Amino acid sequence: MIQSFARRHVVPRGVLPSICKRALQTQPFEAGYDQEELREAREWHTTFTEAKLPRGETTFSRSSGPGGQHVNKTESKATTSWSISELSRCLPKILHQTLRQSKYYVKRSDSILVQAQTQRSRAANSDENRGKLMEEIQRMYKELVPGVTSSETKKKHATIAKAFHDTRVKAKKHHSAKKASRKGPSE
């Protein structure tokens, strides 16, 4: 974000970190994002349901834990895998980068792998996997995509940015005048 600020504003050499921190505080949170990607993600979120998720590949195995003889005889543990490329087709572009940062990501197969063994039924465990994936996608969306900034907040940030700029210019002029007064009268 600091680099994007430096590209948009002329900043004196050596002053970048302190000015950027102060200037970034005066910008709305969504200022560092591509507005088209944000709009696309917000539209996607309003219509997204679990039914729009890809099916994934589910395998079943014996579960562990309590359950007595039922656990030893049935394969009810469901393990569902969704490839990153498959999931990327149904998610907005802004979420693609965070898929590989999920706690369910498996680097070896480049996929999201979710397991469930809490239910006695295969179908229930398989449905639980889809629910876990849905929760993870919703969590990623909430962490990555900011809410819509109101026009009043945008005006407030513009006013703060203008005041910051004016104060900076005034300080530079004062410093310049002080240096000029040290030189003495020009001949």
C-alpha positions, 0 to 999 in steps of 0.5 A, spaced: 500 500 500 505 504 501 508 503 494 501 505 491 501 511 495 508 513 493 506 512 485 500 517 486 503 522 490 510 526 489 514 524 496 521 527 497 526 522 498 527 519 505 521 521 507 516 516 505 515 512 511 513 517 516 509 521 510 505 515 508 503 512 514 500 519 516 497 520 509 494 513 509 491 514 515 487 519 512 484 515 506 478 511 506 480 503 507 478 501 500 482 506 497 488 501 496 483 496 492 481 496 485 474 499 485 472 494 479 474 488 483 470 491 489 464 492 485 464 485 482 466 482 489 460 485 492 455 483 487 457 476 487 456 476 495 449 478 494 447 472 490 452 467 492 449 461 495 452 454 497 448 451 491 453 455 487 459 451 489 462 446 485 461 439 487 468 437 489 471 430 490 469 426 496 472 420 498 469 416 505 474 412 510 473 409 517 472 415 522 475 415 529 473 416 536 467 414 540 461 410 536 463 402 538 462 397 533 459 402 528 465 406 527 469 399 526 464 397 520 462 403 516 466 408 512 462 415 514 468 419 515 468 424 509 474 428 505 472 433 500 477 436 495 476 442 491 481 444 486 483 451 486 482 452 479 475 449 480 473 454 486 476 460 482 471 459 477 465 461 482 469 466 486 470 473 484 477 475 482 479 479 489 478 472 493 483 468 488 489 470 492 486 468 499 484 461 497 492 459 498 492 462 505 486 458 507 487 453 513 484 448 509 489 449 503 493 443 501 500 445 497 501 438 494 495 437 490 493 445 490 486 444 493 482 445 499 481 439 503 475 439 508 474 433 513 468 431 517 467 425 521 462 428 527 455 424 524 454 417 523 451 418 516 456 419 510 451 424 506 451 428 513 458 428 513 459 430 506 454 436 507 458 438 513 464 439 508 460 443 504 458 447 510 465 448 512 467 450 505 462 455 505 464 458 512 471 459 510 469 463 503 465 467 507 470 468 512 475 470 507 470 475 504 469 479 510 476 479 512 478 482 505 473 486 502 471 492 506 464 495 507 461 500 502 464 507 504 459 512 505 459 519 502 460 523 508 466 518 510 469 520 503 468 527 504 471 527 511 477 523 509 478 528 503 478 534 508 483 531 512 487 529 506 487 537 504 488 539 511 494 534 511 497 537 505 496 544 507 500 543 513 505 540 510 506 545 504 506 550 510 511 547 514 516 546 508 515 554 506 516 555 513 523 551 513 525 554 506 524 561 509 528 559 515 534 557 511 533 563 507 534 568 513 540 564 515 544 566 508 543 573 509 541 578 504 542 577 497 547 581 493 
